[in-house]
Amino acid sequence: MSGPDPVAAPVPAPVPAAEPAPVPAAEPAGVRAFWQHLGLPGLIDVHTHFMPKNVLDKVWAYFDAAGPLTGRPWPIAYREAEEQRVARLREFGVRAFTAMLYPHKPGMAEWLNAWAAGFAARTPDCLHTATFHPEPGAPGYVARALADGARVFKAHLQVGGYDPADELLDEVWGLLAETGTPVVTHCGSGPVPGKHTGPGPIGAVLARHPRLVLVVAHLGLPEYTEFLDLAERYPGVRLDTTMAFTDFSERETPFPPAELPRLRALGDKVLLGSDFPNIPYRYGHQLDVLDRLGLGEDWLRAVCHDNAAALLRI
C-alpha cells in the first residue's frame, strides 16, 4: 500500500525495521504453480510500482523511516534494481503489469508520464501507465498520453492531497470516461485518512461521470462496504485486491466476513493487485490469501487473470 509521498511531508524519525528475508529460490515455482493449477496462462497484476529511481528511492526511504504514518515496520520485500524487479515478475509468470506512479504536486505529472512512456517502450509486458494532478495543463497532457498509447492511469488522492472533484480535473475525468480508460485510484482512507479520501469525494466524481472506469485500489480499505456499494451502483467501478486479506492488513483493517458474499457476486469486477515491490511480505502471500477466502476457482481465475484481460484487451 502506498503511503504519503516522502517529498510531500516531513520524514518522521526512524523506527526499528525488520529486514526482509532473502527471496527464497523456490518462490517463482510456487507462484507459477498457483496459476498453473487454475489453468491460466499467467497472472495480470494491475497494481505494481515502477517509477524513476530518484522517486522510488524516496518512497523506500519513507517506508524505512516509519511506514505510511503508522510507525509499523515496513521492510521492502523486493528492494532490487529495476531490471531485477522486472525479471522477478516475469519469473512469477506475470503476463502484464503496470507502472503505478503519481505526483504529489503540480508540475510533476507530465514528467512522470514521459518516464512511464519510455519504460513501457522498453518493457513490452508493462501496460503503458500515466497519471495527472489538478492543474490547468492536465487535460492537454492526459490527451497526449492517451494519443501516445497510455492504457491505464493512476490517481492517488492521499499522496496528491487533492479533491478528485476539483474543477481542474473535470475534463480529465471526462476524457477517461469517454475513452473507457481505467484509472486505478487510491481513494480509500487506509492506511491513514486524507482530506479527500473515502467514498464521498470520489463518489461525487462518479455521479458526474457515471461511465468512468474506476479501479478502487486496496478494495477501498478500510471503507470496504462503502466501495462495494459503489461497485454495485456504477457499471465501470472495479476493485483491486492490493494488500487486502494479507496478514499485514488484516491485523488492523480486517475485511468484514459478512461482505464476502457480495465480493463473490462482484467477481467479474475484482482485479488482482499486489503493490509489488513495496510490500513487507512475499508476492505469493497475496495469492494464498485470495485462495483461502474459499470463493472458488472460477472466482480466482477471473480475479487473477480474466477480468483484467478483458478490461485491458490483453
N, C-alpha and C positions, 0 to 999 in steps of 0.2 A: 504494500500500500504506500503510495507516495505521500509524504507529509509536506508541510510548508517548505518552500524553497529556501535554501540557506542564504541566498543573497537578499531575499525579501525580509528576513527577520534576523535578529542577532542570534548567533550560535550559542546555546546555553553551555554551562560548564560541563566538562566531560564527566561521564559516569562510567563505572566499570562495565566493560562489554566483553562478553564471551566471544572468542574467535570461532568462526565456523569450522566444523570438522572438515578434513580433506574430502574432496569429492570421491566417493567410492568408485573403484574401477568398474564394478558391475552395474552402476547406475544406468547407463544408457540401455543396457539389455533389459533391465527391469521396466523402464518406461516403454520401450518398444513392445515388450510382452503384453503390456496393458492394452495398447490399441490393436495389436495383432489378434488378441483374444476376442476383441469386439468385431473383427473382420473389417477394420478400417484401413485405408491406405496410409494413414498417419494422423497427426494432430494438426489443428489450426488454432493458434493462440492469438487472440485479438488484443492482448494487453501485455506487451513486452516493451521494455525501455531501451532504446538506443538513442544517443544524443552526443553532441560534441564533447570531447574528452574533458575540456575545462569545466563544462557544466556538470557532467556526471561526477567528476571528482568532488565538486562542491556538494552535490547531493549526498555522496557517500560520506563526506566529512560531517555533514549534518547528522546522518544516522549514527555515525561513530560517537558523536558528542552526546546525544541523548534521545535518538529516535525522533519521531514526529511529535514533539512537545509532550511526550508521555513519560520520559525518563526510563523507559524499558530498554534493556539491552537489545540491540538490533544488529547482529552480525550479518554482513552481506555474504550470502552463501556462494555467490559466483563473482567474486571480485577478480576479474580476469581482463585481459586486453580484449579489445573489440573483436579481433579475428577469432580469439578463443571462444568468446561468447557465441558468436555466430556458429562456429563449429560445434559447440555444445548442443545448440538447438537442433542442428542437423543430425547429430548423433542420436538425439532423442527421437528423431523421426517427425519433427515439427515441419510440416509441409509449407506453412505460411505463417508469418508473424508480423508484428508491427514495430514501429519506432515511435512509441508514445513520448512526445516531448511537448513542452508547454512554456509559455513566457510568464514572468511574474510582474512585468511592467510593459508599458507601451514602447514601441520601437525595437522590440526583440523578436517578434513572431516571424517577420519576413526573413530575417537572417536564419532563424531556426528552420524555416521552410526550405531555404536554399540548401542548407546542410542535409536535410532529410531527403531532398530530391537526389542529391549526389549519392547518399547512402543507398537509396533504393536502386539507383542505376548500377551500382557495383555489387548489389546484393539482391539478385532477382527473386529470392524467396521472401524478401521483406516487402510487405504491401506499402506502397508509397503513402506516407503519412504526412499530414500537415496540421497546423494549429492557427490560432488567432487570439487577439486581445481587443477589447473595446477601444478603438481609436479611429480617427477619420479615414485612414487608408485601408482599413480592414476589408471592406467589400472588394476593393481592387485587387489586393494580394490574394484573397481567397479565390476570386475568379481566376486569377493567373495560375494558382496552384491546381485548381480543377482542370484548367486547359492543359496544364503540363502533366496531367495524369494522376493527381492525388486521388486515392481510393478510400481513405478513411481519415478523419480528423480527430484531434484530441483537444478537449477543453477541461481545465482544472480550476473549478471555482474557488477551491480552498487556497491553492497557491496563488492564483491570479488575484484573488480578493475582489472580484468584480461581480456585479449583479448581471446575471445572464439576460435579463430583460432590458438592459441598457439600450437606449435607442440607437447607439452607435453599432450595435450588433444586429439590429432588426433585419437589415438587408442581408447580412451574413447567414442568419438562420433561414431566411427565405431562399437564398441560393442553395443551401444544403438540402432544404426540404424539397425544392423543385427538382434537384438532380438525384434525389434519393441517396445521398452520400451519408454513410453512417458517421456519427460523432460520438466517440467514446468519451463520456463525461463523468468526471469525479464531482458528483453533486450531493452525495450523502454527507452526513456530518461526522463521519469517522475519519481519522482517529480522534480528532477534536473538532468541535463545531467551528465553522467560519461564519462571517457576517451574512453570506449569501448561500450557505449550504442548506440542505434539507429539501423536502419535496415542494415547498411553496414557491421559491424563486424559479426553479426550472419548470414547475407546473404552469407558471404564467407564460413562459415561452411556448410550451406545448399548446396552451389554449389559443395562442395567436398563430402557431404554425403546427396544426394537428397532424400533418403528414410527415413531420420531421422524424428521421430515423435516428433515434437517440438510444445509445447503448449505455445504460447506467452501470458505471463501474462499481465493483465490490458488492453487487446486488443491492446497492444503496445503503450499505452498512452505516449506522445501526438502524436506520429507518426502513427496515426490510418490508414491513407490512405496507407502509405508505407507497413505496416504489412498486410493490406488487400491484397495488391499486392502479397506479399509472400505466403499468404494462397491460393490465386488463382493459383500461379505458381507451388507450391510444394504439392504433394498429402498428405504428412504427417503433414503439418503445420496446427495447430488448434489455436484457440484464446480463452482465458478465460475472463470472464466478470468482474473480480475483480475490484471493485470500479468504474468501468465505468458507466456513466449515473447518478451516485448518485449526489445529490445536492452539496455535498462536492467537487467532482471532476469537475462538470460542471461549477462551478464558475470561474475556472482558465484554465481548459483544456477541453472545450466542444467538444463532438463528432460532426463531421461535418454532419448536417442533410442530405446533398446530398449523403452521403455514406450509408444511411440506406438501400436502395435497394440492395446494394452489401452485406451488413450484412445479410439481409434476404436470399439472394441467397446462402450464405455460411452457412445456418442454420444447416447443418449436421456437421459443423466443429467448432461450438461455444459451449463452456462448461461453466457451472456455476462455478464461483469462488467468494469468499466473503472477504478473508483476516481476517476472524474470528480468534482470538478475538481482533485483533489490529485495530479496526475500531472506528471512532468517531460518530457512529450513530447505530441505531438498525439493527439487522440482516435482518428483514423483508423489510427494505428500499431497499436493493439490488434487492429483488424480485419485489417490487412495481414498481421500475423504469424500469425494464425489461418489465413488463406488460404494462406500459404506453407508450412504444415505438409503440404499435399498430401493431406489426409484426405477430400477430395471435397466436392462442392457439397451433397449430401444432408446430410452431417455439418454443414456450415456453416449450412444452413437451420435444422436442428434446434437448434444451439447459439445462433445469433443471434436466434432468434425462437420457434420452435415448442415447444421444451421448456418455456420459461418460460410461454408462452401456455397450455399445458396445465396446468402446475403451479399457476399463479396464476389460472386461469379468466379469461383476458383475451379 
